Amino acid sequence: MELEFDGRTIKFERELSPLDRLVLKFVKILDNAAVDYVIISGYIAILFGRSRNTEDVDLFIEKMPFEKFLRLWKELYNAGFECINTPEPKEAYENYLSDGLAIRFATRGEVIPNFEVKFPKTDLNQYSLRNKIIVELNGERLSTSKMELQIAFKLYLGSDKDIEDAIHIWEIFKGRLDMALFRGFARKLGVEDKIKLLG
């Protein structure tokens, strides 16, 4: 896979999967609603060529007042998405998002794949939203977390699947990473001893 990467934007082309098309459709709605977001976790490895299935795509969205969330809710509904947790936007906002819990959106009538959406809670969550990378896939744009943070966080999660995700992203981006930044994230997450797993 040939990538153009200038540190802030990654450009590449490949054949789109049904999941890619669904992700691009979902984030376009976020963009149209002027909602700041960042994709994190497993889909990033899939985006860059790792062959595995996933049931969900994880995103942080900016904290926002209920009125703005309600507009987003309506736009998602009009585009064919529905919230799996609750059909009530106020409940989704007050009992889930505002309490630090995720809500999930899927194509109406489906359960998977779904989009797990949450407000950022920690300083690293906030960092990923403020310092996201723009990815241009076949000319379509989406935002992901920095690879340095993504790899460290996958090592922190620590399951076999997460370690394999971390290794895949490392192999794609090694030589283009800010190693001081990566080691800082690894130190903060307490996974310095796991760096050796990357090979």
N, CA, C and O of each residue as an XYZ file, in Angstrom:
796
protein
N       0.844     -1.191      0.000
C       0.000      0.000      0.000
C       0.888      1.252      0.000
O       1.723      1.431      0.887
N       0.700      2.093     -0.980
C       1.490      3.318     -1.070
C       0.743      4.457     -0.399
O      -0.406      4.752     -0.726
N       1.426      5.093      0.552
C       0.829      6.187      1.305
C       1.604      7.471      1.077
O       2.831      7.459      0.981
N       0.890      8.565      0.993
C       1.510      9.889      1.110
C       1.204     10.377      2.517
O       0.039     10.472      2.901
N       2.243     10.689      3.292
C       2.046     11.068      4.689
C       2.968     12.231      5.014
O       4.191     12.104      4.951
N       2.366     13.379      5.366
C       3.181     14.550      5.681
C       3.165     14.875      7.181
O       3.572     15.961      7.593
N       2.692     13.927      7.983
C       2.629     14.151      9.422
C       1.256     14.565      9.906
O       0.900     14.323     11.059
N       0.476     15.195      9.022
C      -0.875     15.627      9.399
C      -1.958     15.050      8.485
O      -3.122     14.948      8.873
N      -1.560     14.677      7.269
C      -2.520     14.133      6.303
C      -1.943     12.874      5.680
O      -0.772     12.834      5.303
N      -2.776     11.847      5.576
C      -2.403     10.595      4.916
C      -3.306     10.440      3.699
O      -4.529     10.531      3.804
N      -2.689     10.205      2.539
C      -3.461     10.010      1.311
C      -3.108      8.654      0.714
O      -1.935      8.298      0.600
N      -4.127      7.910      0.339
C      -3.892      6.646     -0.371
C      -5.172      6.217     -1.066
O      -6.247      6.770     -0.835
N      -5.027      5.218     -1.922
C      -6.175      4.692     -2.651
C      -6.180      3.179     -2.543
O      -5.133      2.533     -2.554
N      -7.355      2.641     -2.441
C      -7.557      1.191     -2.476
C      -9.037      0.934     -2.718
O      -9.859      1.848     -2.662
N      -9.360     -0.320     -2.986
C     -10.761     -0.682     -3.197
C     -11.523     -0.546     -1.875
O     -11.056     -0.999     -0.830
N     -12.688      0.075     -1.933
C     -13.479      0.284     -0.727
C     -14.315     -0.957     -0.412
O     -14.890     -1.583     -1.302
N     -14.368     -1.297      0.884
C     -15.232     -2.365      1.356
C     -16.590     -1.775      1.720
O     -16.720     -0.555      1.816
N     -17.605     -2.614      1.923
C     -18.886     -2.088      2.420
C     -18.735     -1.327      3.735
O     -19.427     -0.331      3.950
N     -17.832     -1.783      4.631
C     -17.613     -1.079      5.886
C     -17.015      0.294      5.630
O     -17.434      1.272      6.250
N     -16.045      0.388      4.731
C     -15.467      1.698      4.394
C     -16.546      2.662      3.919
O     -16.589      3.818      4.339
N     -17.406      2.180      3.051
C     -18.462      3.052      2.512
C     -19.405      3.513      3.611
O     -19.858      4.658      3.610
N     -19.701      2.617      4.551
C     -20.575      2.983      5.664
C     -19.903      4.021      6.565
O     -20.544      4.972      7.013
N     -18.612      3.832      6.826
C     -17.874      4.793      7.650
C     -17.854      6.161      6.975
O     -18.095      7.180      7.622
N     -17.570      6.183      5.689
C     -17.511      7.461      4.976
C     -18.872      8.150      4.964
O     -18.954      9.374      5.071
N     -19.930      7.370      4.836
C     -21.284      7.937      4.891
C     -21.550      8.550      6.269
O     -22.108      9.642      6.372
N     -21.147      7.841      7.321
C     -21.409      8.308      8.687
C     -20.627      9.588      9.000
O     -21.182     10.542      9.544
N     -19.339      9.601      8.653
C     -18.538     10.782      9.009
C     -18.913     11.992      8.157
O     -18.719     13.132      8.580
N     -19.449     11.751      6.963
C     -19.911     12.874      6.145
C     -21.084     13.583      6.823
O     -21.219     14.803      6.736
N     -21.926     12.803      7.496
C     -23.029     13.402      8.259
C     -22.481     14.228      9.416
O     -22.972     15.324      9.683
N     -21.462     13.706     10.105
C     -20.825     14.473     11.182
C     -20.246     15.773     10.641
O     -20.409     16.831     11.248
N     -19.572     15.694      9.505
C     -18.993     16.895      8.897
C     -20.079     17.904      8.526
O     -19.946     19.101      8.780
N     -21.148     17.404      7.925
C     -22.234     18.300      7.514
C     -22.898     18.967      8.709
O     -23.413     20.081      8.601
N     -22.885     18.277      9.855
C     -23.464     18.835     11.080
C     -22.449     19.657     11.869
O     -22.745     20.127     12.968
N     -21.246     19.830     11.304
C     -20.158     20.589     11.959
C     -19.822     20.020     13.328
O     -19.582     20.763     14.280
N     -19.808     18.686     13.418
C     -19.455     18.002     14.664
C     -18.021     17.491     14.555
O     -17.696     16.699     13.670
N     -17.176     17.954     15.461
C     -15.791     17.514     15.486
C     -15.740     16.080     16.005
O     -16.407     15.750     16.986
N     -14.946     15.222     15.346
C     -14.880     13.809     15.726
C     -13.494     13.258     15.441
O     -12.702     13.868     14.724
N     -13.217     12.099     16.012
C     -12.008     11.360     15.656
C     -12.322      9.871     15.777
O     -12.929      9.432     16.753
N     -11.904      9.106     14.781
C     -12.050      7.650     14.814
C     -10.863      7.070     15.569
O      -9.718      7.468     15.350
N     -11.145      6.131     16.456
C     -10.103      5.486     17.244
C     -10.248      3.972     17.125
O     -11.222      3.472     16.564
N      -9.283      3.265     17.649
C      -9.338      1.822     17.882
C      -9.323      0.983     16.602
O      -8.654      1.338     15.631
N     -10.071     -0.144     16.602
C      -9.852     -1.211     15.630
C     -10.001     -0.854     14.170
O      -9.272     -1.387     13.334
N     -10.933      0.042     13.833
C     -11.131      0.343     12.421
C      -9.884      0.965     11.791
O      -9.683      0.857     10.582
N      -9.052      1.612     12.598
C      -7.849      2.229     12.018
C      -6.950      1.168     11.395
O      -6.427      1.369     10.299
N      -6.764      0.043     12.078
C      -5.953     -1.037     11.495
C      -6.605     -1.573     10.222
O      -5.919     -1.867      9.243
N      -7.927     -1.699     10.239
C      -8.652     -2.183      9.054
C      -8.516     -1.183      7.911
O      -8.318     -1.568      6.758
N      -8.622      0.093      8.235
C      -8.488      1.153      7.236
C      -7.177      1.035      6.485
O      -7.122      1.257      5.276
N      -6.110      0.680      7.214
C      -4.795      0.582      6.589
C      -4.416     -0.849      6.227
O      -3.241     -1.216      6.225
N      -5.447     -1.657      5.919
C      -5.181     -2.912      5.237
C      -5.203     -4.170      6.069
O      -5.006     -5.257      5.527
N      -5.435     -4.070      7.367
C      -5.482     -5.302      8.159
C      -6.776     -6.043      7.845
O      -7.861     -5.461      7.846
N      -6.638     -7.339      7.577
C      -7.794     -8.144      7.180
C      -8.398     -8.795      8.421
O      -7.942     -9.844      8.875
N      -9.413     -8.162      8.948
C     -10.167     -8.747     10.054
C     -11.540     -8.091     10.099
O     -11.755     -7.020      9.531
N     -12.457     -8.753     10.782
C     -13.803     -8.211     10.912
C     -13.899     -7.337     12.153
O     -13.098     -7.470     13.078
N     -14.864     -6.459     12.171
C     -15.165     -5.709     13.382
C     -16.662     -5.479     13.443
O     -17.326     -5.317     12.419
N     -17.178     -5.467     14.660
C     -18.608     -5.221     14.839
C     -18.902     -3.749     15.045
O     -20.036     -3.304     14.869
N     -17.868     -2.984     15.422
C     -18.132     -1.565     15.695
C     -16.968     -0.684     15.272
O     -15.830     -1.132     15.131
N     -17.298      0.579     15.076
C     -16.317      1.621     14.764
C     -16.418      2.636     15.896
O     -17.485      3.197     16.146
N     -15.295      2.869     16.579
C     -15.294      3.730     17.763
C     -14.929      5.165     17.395
O     -13.985      5.403     16.642
N     -15.690      6.117     17.937
C     -15.413      7.538     17.696
C     -15.604      8.341     18.979
O     -16.477      8.043     19.794
N     -14.772      9.361     19.137
C     -15.066     10.439     20.074
C     -15.688     11.578     19.271
O     -15.243     11.895     18.168
N     -16.717     12.180     19.841
C     -17.255     13.411     19.267
C     -17.129     14.520     20.302
O     -17.084     14.262     21.505
N     -17.072     15.734     19.828
C     -16.948     16.877     20.732
C     -18.121     16.942     21.705
O     -19.246     16.583     21.359
N     -17.848     17.402     22.922
C     -18.943     17.689     23.843
C     -19.729     18.870     23.285
O     -19.157     19.837     22.782
N     -21.039     18.772     23.383
C     -21.880     19.787     22.741
C     -23.172     19.938     23.529
O     -23.556     19.029     24.264
N     -23.843     21.068     23.386
C     -25.155     21.221     24.025
C     -26.177     20.293     23.374
O     -25.986     19.820     22.254
N     -27.261     20.046     24.098
C     -28.275     19.107     23.612
C     -28.849     19.548     22.273
O     -29.129     18.707     21.419
N     -29.029     20.852     22.073
C     -29.639     21.325     20.829
C     -28.823     20.893     19.611
O     -29.381     20.487     18.591
N     -27.500     20.986     19.727
C     -26.648     20.566     18.604
C     -26.700     19.050     18.436
O     -26.745     18.547     17.314
N     -26.693     18.328     19.550
C     -26.794     16.873     19.471
C     -28.106     16.454     18.813
O     -28.134     15.516     18.016
N     -29.176     17.141     19.142
C     -30.482     16.816     18.558
C     -30.468     17.004     17.052
O     -31.060     16.203     16.327
N     -29.800     18.053     16.563
C     -29.686     18.254     15.110
C     -28.920     17.099     14.474
O     -29.301     16.598     13.416
N     -27.831     16.681     15.131
C     -27.061     15.549     14.616
C     -27.915     14.285     14.610
O     -27.920     13.538     13.631
N     -28.630     14.051     15.692
C     -29.508     12.881     15.804
C     -30.488     12.827     14.632
O     -30.674     11.779     14.013
N     -31.110     13.968     14.335
C     -32.101     14.022     13.254
C     -31.442     13.776     11.897
O     -32.012     13.099     11.042
N     -30.245     14.327     11.702
C     -29.561     14.111     10.422
C     -29.176     12.646     10.246
O     -29.294     12.098      9.150
N     -28.715     12.008     11.329
C     -28.394     10.586     11.252
C     -29.649      9.772     10.958
O     -29.629      8.861     10.130
N     -30.732     10.105     11.635
C     -31.996      9.378     11.414
C     -32.464      9.530      9.969
O     -32.888      8.558      9.343
N     -32.387     10.748      9.443
C     -32.826     10.994      8.068
C     -31.956     10.278      7.045
O     -32.390     10.011      5.924
N     -30.711      9.966      7.443
C     -29.799      9.263      6.536
C     -29.888      7.748      6.692
O     -29.146      7.006      6.048
N     -30.811      7.289      7.560
C     -31.012      5.848      7.674
C     -30.340      5.181      8.849
O     -30.286      3.952      8.911
N     -29.821      5.968      9.793
C     -29.213      5.405     11.000
C     -30.184      5.543     12.172
O     -31.025      6.441     12.196
N     -30.050      4.625     13.154
C     -30.817      4.753     14.383
C     -29.942      4.370     15.568
O     -28.973      3.626     15.421
N     -30.288      4.878     16.727
C     -29.553      4.570     17.948
C     -30.047      3.234     18.500
O     -31.249      3.027     18.664
N     -29.112      2.336     18.781
C     -29.472      1.013     19.296
C     -29.867      1.097     20.769
O     -30.730      0.343     21.220
N     -29.242      2.009     21.525
C     -29.460      2.073     22.973
C     -30.872      2.539     23.337
O     -31.510      1.985     24.233
N     -31.341      3.548     22.638
C     -32.625      4.157     22.981
C     -33.161      4.922     21.780
O     -32.379      5.486     21.015
N     -34.471      4.953     21.599
C     -35.034      5.753     20.508
C     -35.209      7.217     20.882
O     -35.640      8.017     20.052
N     -34.879      7.583     22.123
C     -35.111      8.935     22.614
C     -33.814      9.739     22.664
O     -32.911      9.386     23.422
N     -33.698     10.805     21.881
C     -32.451     11.580     21.864
C     -32.099     12.182     23.224
O     -30.921     12.253     23.575
N     -33.094     12.616     23.991
C     -32.796     13.221     25.291
C     -32.195     12.189     26.246
O     -31.265     12.489     26.994
N     -32.736     10.979     26.210
C     -32.176      9.908     27.042
C     -30.760      9.562     26.599
O     -29.876      9.359     27.432
N     -30.548      9.495     25.295
C     -29.205      9.198     24.779
C     -28.206     10.246     25.260
O     -27.078      9.919     25.630
N     -28.629     11.497     25.251
C     -27.737     12.598     25.636
C     -27.514     12.622     27.146
O     -26.375     12.711     27.604
N     -28.593     12.542     27.918
C     -28.491     12.742     29.364
C     -28.066     11.487     30.115
O     -27.278     11.575     31.057
N     -28.570     10.324     29.721
C     -28.315      9.100     30.481
C     -27.131      8.300     29.955
O     -26.659      7.372     30.613
N     -26.653      8.662     28.763
C     -25.510      7.952     28.200
C     -24.322      8.902     28.025
O     -23.376      8.872     28.812
N     -24.375      9.736     26.997
C     -23.224     10.576     26.677
C     -22.786     11.439     27.860
O     -21.601     11.477     28.193
N     -23.723     12.123     28.491
C     -23.363     13.040     29.578
C     -22.885     12.306     30.820
O     -22.235     12.901     31.679
N     -23.204     11.008     30.924
C     -22.736     10.191     32.046
C     -21.465      9.424     31.713
O     -21.040      8.557     32.476
N     -20.852      9.747     30.561
C     -19.603      9.090     30.188
C     -19.781      7.748     29.506
O     -18.820      6.994     29.353
N     -21.016      7.440     29.090
C     -21.287      6.170     28.421
C     -21.423      6.382     26.916
O     -21.735      7.478     26.450
N     -21.184      5.316     26.175
C     -21.275      5.389     24.714
C     -22.694      5.110     24.254
O     -23.458      4.411     24.919
N     -23.028      5.669     23.105
C     -24.235      5.278     22.392
C     -23.803      4.685     21.056
O     -22.727      4.979     20.534
N     -24.682      3.838     20.523
C     -24.344      3.145     19.279
C     -25.387      3.437     18.205
O     -26.593      3.376     18.447
N     -24.892      3.751     17.027
C     -25.753      3.956     15.865
C     -25.472      2.870     14.837
O     -24.323      2.502     14.595
N     -26.544      2.367     14.239
C     -26.409      1.385     13.167
C     -27.416      1.716     12.072
O     -28.349      2.491     12.281
N     -27.215      1.125     10.921
C     -28.215      1.246      9.864
C     -29.548      0.729     10.392
O     -29.604     -0.312     11.047
N     -30.615      1.460     10.104
C     -31.918      1.112     10.654
C     -32.266     -0.351     10.376
O     -32.181     -0.825      9.243
N     -32.665     -1.059     11.454
C     -33.014     -2.466     11.331
C     -31.836     -3.405     11.496
O     -32.019     -4.622     11.523
N     -30.622     -2.863     11.607
C     -29.414     -3.671     11.792
C     -28.841     -3.425     13.191
O     -29.203     -2.460     13.864
N     -27.946     -4.312     13.609
C     -27.242     -4.139     14.882
C     -25.741     -3.989     14.655
O     -25.079     -3.198     15.328
N     -25.213     -4.749     13.707
C     -23.799     -4.648     13.354
C     -23.670     -4.506     11.838
O     -24.488     -5.027     11.081
N     -22.629     -3.791     11.410
C     -21.703     -3.013     12.233
C     -22.399     -1.769     12.798
O     -23.401     -1.293     12.265
N     -21.834     -1.271     13.885
C     -22.396     -0.053     14.463
C     -21.283      0.910     14.833
O     -20.106      0.551     14.879
N     -21.694      2.152     15.097
C     -20.756      3.214     15.457
C     -20.911      3.505     16.943
O     -21.966      3.950     17.394
N     -19.841      3.246     17.701
C     -19.849      3.506     19.142
C     -19.339      4.931     19.354
O     -18.163      5.223     19.136
N     -20.233      5.799     19.776
C     -19.965      7.238     19.856
C     -19.947      7.666     21.313
O     -20.847      7.314     22.075
N     -18.924      8.426     21.709
C     -18.844      8.897     23.092
C     -18.148     10.244     23.146
O     -17.423     10.630     22.228
N     -18.386     10.950     24.244
C     -17.650     12.176     24.519
C     -16.288     11.795     25.105
O     -16.187     10.793     25.813
N     -15.246     12.570     24.825
C     -13.948     12.296     25.446
C     -14.014     12.519     26.953
O     -14.651     13.459     27.428
N     -13.332     11.622     27.711
C     -13.340     11.728     29.170
C     -11.965     12.067     29.739
O     -11.866     12.857     30.678
N     -10.910     11.486     29.190
C      -9.567     11.651     29.751
C      -8.764     12.656     28.936
O      -9.193     13.096     27.870
N      -7.595     13.010     29.452
C      -6.735     13.934     28.711
C      -6.255     13.311     27.404
O      -6.075     14.023     26.416
N      -6.046     11.997     27.379
C      -5.644     11.349     26.127
C      -6.798     11.316     25.128
O      -6.582     11.452     23.924
N      -8.023     11.136     25.626
C      -9.193     11.237     24.739
C      -9.245     12.618     24.099
O      -9.441     12.748     22.890
N      -9.068     13.648     24.926
C      -9.085     15.029     24.422
C      -7.956     15.254     23.429
O      -8.142     15.902     22.400
N      -6.769     14.707     23.750
C      -5.619     14.855     22.855
C      -5.939     14.266     21.480
O      -5.643     14.877     20.453
N      -6.544     13.073     21.468
C      -6.815     12.423     20.187
C      -7.779     13.247     19.344
O      -7.667     13.274     18.119
N      -8.733     13.924     20.001
C      -9.690     14.753     19.267
C      -9.034     16.037     18.758
O      -9.308     16.477     17.642
N      -8.172     16.632     19.575
C      -7.546     17.911     19.196
C      -6.409     17.748     18.196
O      -6.088     18.683     17.462
N      -5.799     16.567     18.164
C      -4.594     16.360     17.344
C      -4.789     15.247     16.323
O      -3.884     14.449     16.077
N      -5.955     15.203     15.745
C      -6.277     14.110     14.830
C      -5.508     14.223     13.512
O      -4.965     15.271     13.162
N      -5.491     13.109     12.810
C      -4.894     13.015     11.479
C      -6.025     12.988     10.448
O      -7.032     12.308     10.645
N      -5.858     13.717      9.367
C      -6.812     13.668      8.260
C      -6.377     12.574      7.286
O      -5.241     12.564      6.813
N      -7.286     11.664      6.999
C      -7.018     10.596      6.037
C      -7.869     10.853      4.793
O      -9.081     11.050      4.885
N      -7.225     10.847      3.647
C      -7.941     10.951      2.377
C      -7.871      9.595      1.689
O      -6.833      9.214      1.149
N      -8.976      8.879      1.714
C      -9.090      7.562      1.103
C      -9.872      7.705     -0.189
O     -11.068      7.998     -0.176
N      -9.188      7.497     -1.303
C      -9.816      7.682     -2.618
C     -10.452      9.069     -2.733
O     -11.489      9.237     -3.374
N      -9.819     10.049     -2.108
C     -10.315     11.422     -2.171
C     -11.379     11.763     -1.149
O     -11.752     12.929     -1.026
N     -11.889     10.763     -0.396
C     -12.877     10.999      0.663
C     -12.132     11.187      1.981
O     -11.129     10.520      2.238
N     -12.636     12.107      2.819
C     -11.901     12.462      4.037
C     -12.540     11.879      5.296
O     -13.762     11.830      5.442
N     -11.668     11.443      6.191
C     -12.080     11.073      7.535
C     -10.946     11.388      8.501
O      -9.809     11.595      8.079
N     -11.252     11.424      9.798
C     -10.262     11.824     10.804
C      -9.983     10.666     11.746
O     -10.910     10.039     12.259
N      -8.696     10.381     11.976
C      -8.306      9.326     12.903
C      -7.350      9.887     13.948
O      -6.816     10.986     13.802
N      -7.148      9.112     14.998
C      -6.173      9.509     16.010
C      -4.757      9.334     15.467
O      -4.531      8.607     14.500
N      -3.814     10.014     16.107
C      -2.408      9.875     15.708
C      -1.975      8.422     15.855
O      -2.380      7.740     16.796
N      -1.159      7.955     14.931
C      -0.718      6.568     14.953
C       0.115      6.266     16.199
O       0.049      5.158     16.732
N       0.892      7.232     16.663
C       1.705      7.020     17.871
C       0.824      6.677     19.070
O       1.146      5.781     19.850
N      -0.289      7.397     19.210
C      -1.217      7.136     20.304
C      -1.985      5.845     20.061
O      -2.213      5.072     20.991
N      -2.383      5.612     18.824
C      -3.149      4.408     18.495
C      -2.354      3.152     18.824
O      -2.891      2.221     19.425
N      -1.080      3.113     18.436
C      -0.255      1.922     18.695
C      -0.085      1.711     20.192
O      -0.241      0.595     20.687
N       0.234      2.783     20.913
C       0.433      2.664     22.366
C      -0.857      2.204     23.048
O      -0.819      1.378     23.960
N      -1.987      2.733     22.608
C      -3.255      2.375     23.245
C      -3.620      0.916     22.954
O      -4.160      0.228     23.820
N      -3.331      0.451     21.758
C      -3.585     -0.951     21.439
C      -2.704     -1.875     22.292
O      -3.157     -2.934     22.725
N      -1.460     -1.480     22.532
C      -0.609     -2.256     23.437
C      -1.192     -2.258     24.846
O      -1.135     -3.265     25.551
N      -1.747     -1.131     25.242
C      -2.368     -1.010     26.567
C      -3.592     -1.920     26.689
O      -3.781     -2.562     27.723
N      -4.422     -1.982     25.649
C      -5.600     -2.855     25.696
C      -5.179     -4.317     25.838
O      -5.751     -5.062     26.633
N      -4.177     -4.717     25.060
C      -3.446     -5.944     25.340
C      -4.008     -7.276     24.901
O      -3.341     -8.293     25.091
N      -5.209     -7.334     24.318
C      -5.700     -8.631     23.826
C      -4.891     -9.037     22.601
O      -4.186     -8.213     22.017
N      -4.991    -10.302     22.214
C      -4.265    -10.762     21.022
C      -4.630     -9.914     19.813
O      -3.764     -9.514     19.036
N      -5.935     -9.643     19.663
C      -6.406     -8.845     18.521
C      -5.803     -7.438     18.570
O      -5.383     -6.905     17.544
N      -5.763     -6.841     19.758
C      -5.226     -5.485     19.890
C      -3.731     -5.450     19.607
O      -3.245     -4.533     18.945
N      -3.001     -6.444     20.105
C      -1.557     -6.510     19.833
C      -1.311     -6.656     18.335
O      -0.418     -6.013     17.784
N      -2.102     -7.498     17.680
C      -1.957     -7.679     16.232
C      -2.286     -6.382     15.490
O      -1.628     -6.057     14.502
N      -3.296     -5.638     15.954
C      -3.595     -4.320     15.372
C      -2.396     -3.392     15.517
O      -2.002     -2.714     14.569
N      -1.819     -3.372     16.723
C      -0.667     -2.494     16.989
C       0.500     -2.840     16.072
O       1.140     -1.950     15.511
N       0.774     -4.133     15.920
C       1.883     -4.570     15.063
C       1.614     -4.164     13.619
O       2.518     -3.702     12.924
N       0.380     -4.336     13.167
C       0.043     -3.977     11.778
C       0.270     -2.493     11.525
O       0.891     -2.121     10.529
N      -0.228     -1.645     12.420
C      -0.064     -0.192     12.235
C       1.415      0.185     12.321
O       1.891      1.038     11.572
N       2.128     -0.453     13.235
C       3.571     -0.205     13.368
C       4.284     -0.529     12.058
O       5.113      0.253     11.593
N       3.965     -1.673     11.463
C       4.631     -2.080     10.220
C       4.344     -1.103      9.091
O       5.217     -0.835      8.266
N       3.123     -0.568      9.047
C       2.755      0.385      7.996
C       3.481      1.715      8.179
O       3.912      2.332      7.205
N       3.615      2.155      9.438
C       4.067      3.530      9.683
C       5.454      3.655     10.295
O       5.920      4.777     10.495
N       6.137      2.553     10.603
C       7.457      2.685     11.212
C       8.374      3.442     10.253
O       8.305      3.261      9.037
N       9.204      4.267     10.801
C      10.037      5.145      9.984
C       9.376      6.484      9.725
O      10.041      7.432      9.307
N       8.061      6.578      9.969
C       7.352      7.850      9.789
C       6.782      8.359     11.111
O       6.118      9.395     11.146
N       7.039      7.632     12.198
C       6.473      7.988     13.494
C       7.385      8.938     14.253
O       8.602      8.932     14.066
N       6.789      9.748     15.103
C       7.533     10.566     16.061
C       7.802      9.656     17.259
O       6.929      9.455     18.104
N       9.024      9.106     17.324
C       9.309      8.090     18.328
C       9.301      8.658     19.746
O       8.943      7.953     20.690
N       9.688      9.910     19.906
C       9.629     10.518     21.237
C       8.175     10.617     21.703
O       7.866     10.361     22.866
N       7.297     10.990     20.783
C       5.875     11.073     21.101
C       5.325      9.686     21.428
O       4.601      9.518     22.409
N       5.665      8.707     20.618
C       5.198      7.339     20.850
C       5.665      6.823     22.207
O       4.871      6.263     22.963
N       6.938      7.007     22.518
C       7.448      6.517     23.799
C       6.812      7.260     24.968
O       6.631      6.693     26.046
N       6.474      8.530     24.755
C       5.774      9.283     25.793
C       4.397      8.700     26.070
O       3.991      8.582     27.226
N       3.678      8.335     25.013
C       2.369      7.703     25.188
C       2.526      6.331     25.854
O       1.759      5.972     26.747
N       3.526      5.576     25.409
C       3.753      4.251     25.997
C       4.057      4.365     27.488
O       3.581      3.563     28.292
N       4.855      5.369     27.847
C       5.191      5.588     29.265
C       3.946      5.981     30.052
O       3.714      5.477     31.151
N       3.148      6.881     29.489
C       1.933      7.341     30.180
C       0.944      6.195     30.391
O       0.259      6.141     31.413
N       0.874      5.285     29.429
C      -0.055      4.158     29.505
C       0.557      2.929     30.190
O      -0.111      1.910     30.362
N       1.837      3.036     30.580
C       2.483      1.939     31.291
C       2.762      0.710     30.448
O       2.700     -0.415     30.945
N       3.071      0.919     29.164
C       3.286     -0.241     28.275
C       4.679     -0.214     27.630
O       4.877     -0.795     26.563
N       5.632      0.451     28.268
C       6.979      0.508     27.688
C       7.563     -0.893     27.487
O       8.289     -1.142     26.525
N       7.232     -1.803     28.412
C       7.766     -3.160     28.307
C       7.162     -3.944     27.151
O       7.696     -4.980     26.756
N       6.048     -3.455     26.607
C       5.393     -4.165     25.495
C       5.873     -3.689     24.132
O       5.508     -4.282     23.117
N       6.679     -2.635     24.082
C       7.144     -2.127     22.791
C       7.892     -3.214     22.025
O       7.849     -3.261     20.796
N       8.570     -4.079     22.756
C       9.335     -5.153     22.101
C       8.451     -6.103     21.290
O       8.937     -6.788     20.391
N       7.158     -6.143     21.607
C       6.232     -7.000     20.859
C       6.056     -6.532     19.419
O       5.617     -7.297     18.560
N       6.401     -5.274     19.158
C       6.216     -4.722     17.816
C       7.253     -5.247     16.832
O       7.078     -5.122     15.620
N       8.325     -5.830     17.340
C       9.348     -6.411     16.476
C      10.422     -5.436     16.079
O      11.346     -5.798     15.351
